[in-house]
Amino acid sequence: MMRVIKGLGQKVKKKPNLTLIGLVAVCSLSYQLLIQTPRYESISRVVIKSSGNESASVEGMPIPQLGMDQGRSDALLVRDYLLGSDFSNQLNEEMDLKKHYQVDNLDYITTLKSDADDMEFYEYMQERVTAEYDDYAGVLELAAQAFTAQMAEDIAEFQILKAQEFINNVNQKITSSQILSALEELNRTMLSLDIAKRDLAKFQEATNTLDIASDAQSSIETVARLEGELASLKTMHGLKSKYLTENTFELKSISDNIVVLEAQIESERSKISAFKPDSLNARSHRYDELMVHLEVAKVAYQNALFSYELLHKEVHSTLKHLIVVQTPIIDERQRYPEVLKNLATHVGIAGILLFILAFIRASLRESKD
């Protein structure tokens, strides 16, 4: 036994660098295989798309789509949300992740400290729950690491759930901020149109007429007809007065009819006269005024309705949708630690450090010589 130890000692003296590299390799393997807590990973991939990929149009009028790279910016917003402290706190409240990551063993490197505060927990979560955007594929990759495969899947599903809620909140803000004002304007013009219709109906009911222009024409025709009858009666009265006395019954009857016709003509003329407040001209002016108000209200309502439909279609084309390209699954394979990769890294770093150290020693020897 002593000979073996002496033999090893001589080999160490002859090749100290290889011995150190071997020691690093043994330590690395021992830590990864015996101490480090195994981790499982669940990966999902999502894409954020808008409803309208092409330009929308209303009655042949195109609506330009602003922002050629809108999908990327939406995905980056979701990524930043999933990497934020609020999301980490929600994860902890939902799944008690602090307790899950605080494993009571000798692994003080990959586990969370038992007395970790919120900031330390957030920094730790940055390494365990990630979200990365692939510019080439346009896909947001979500990854969750945990000490059990089930927990990793649960975290990944929670990521997708909260990403969908975030997109829904964005859509709600878009619709509430833009459509609400247009809807208020549409309701206001609709109310104005109803008021204009009611005012016109009240006026027509009060004046017992539906069309002032028609009533005016009717009054003019009546006056013309009565004046024709009056002229005939006056002509007849003049002819008969040449051979009949005024006291005769026939002439008295004609005279009475002339008086009646003159009164009727005066009454009809008063209807179309502009000098009395309740005259036909005054009513016609008021009727025209109400009709103008009604037409203006109709045009305002039609414009507001068109603007609302236009905006509704434009907003619909900008609504976001989260599409799950790859759903998270339970992967029973241990993903971490990556033993061979870590071993190669540790050995490589040790070799580089030894090379630098040997170079420094050689330089010092040359300077002494």
Secondary structure, DSSP 8 states (H G I E B T S, - for coil): -HHHHHHHHHHHHH-HHHHHHHHHHHHHHHIIIIIS--BEEEEEEEEEEES-SS-EEETTEEE----TTHHHHHHHHHHHHHTSHHHHHHHHHHH-HHHHH---SS--SSS--TT--HHHHHHHHHHHEEEEEETTTTEEEEEEEESSHHHHHHHHHHHHHHHHHHHHHHHHHHHHHHHHHHHHHHHHHHHHHHHHHHHHHHHHHHHT-S-HHHHHHHHHHHHHHHHHHHHHHHHHHHHHTTTS-TTSHHHHHHHHHHHHHHHHHHHHHHHS-TTSTTSHHHHHHHHHHHHHHHHHHHHHHHHHHHHHHHHHHHHHHH-EEEEEEE------S--BS-HHHHHHHHHHHHHHHHHHHHHHHHHHHHHH-
